[in-house]
Amino acid sequence: MSYNNLDTLLAFLREDLEPGQDRIYYAKNISNRTDIDGKEVGYWFSRAVGLYPQWDSVEFDGLEVERYRPETKATRWRVTRLEEDVRLVADGGVRWLDLTGFQQQLVKAVIEFENEQGESPYGVQMKRALSERYGHEVTNAQVYPNIDDLVEMNVFEREPLDRRTNAVQSTPLARQMLAGEAEHMAHVAGLDLTEAVADGGEER
């Protein structure tokens, strides 16, 4: 089970629901629309409602989750997006959890490229990097609309290279969110960030 998949699940639910709206979900249906296994979807929902005492509960920030008709054999979940959970974009208030799983990978890939190459990548380079990361061909229809969304959210900026090509540059907001995610994952693993270094690598 991965907290990255929990982030993906929460982003999917927020994208699928309008504020104040509720919907009934089967784990399998969510699995068909994301890259999360159905059993893991059920696992996170179960933890959200405290179904098993041996697991600590998890917060579905901005969402209310309950087991729908638990007396029946079918396991379904009612999810309500709370009215006050409004996505902030213009003032830079977007959070890591507001991004889809693909957008999170896109942010990581851009920052990784900038750190390693000392320059900002352009779309084709990001398409190639994400295809290698996912192990299958990522399409233009996945990459460029998500870049547009991240620019609108002030997570990315465009930097013209020529008349036809724009580089993608991370903003301070993008790096701040990624640093916060790194701290969270280190905390989950029981590590200090200075300990979370690959097998004897130098601390950075």
Secondary structure, DSSP 8 states (H G I E B T S, - for coil): --HHHHHHHHHHHHHHS-TT-EEEE-HHHHHHHSSS-HHHHHHHHHHHTT-STTS-----TTEEEEEESTTSSS-EEEEEE-TT-----TTS---GGGS-HHHHHHHHHHHHHHHHHSS--BHHHHHHHHHHHHTS---HHHHHHHHHHHHHTTSEEEEE-SSS-EEEEE-HHHHHHHHHHHHHHHHHTT--TTT--STT----
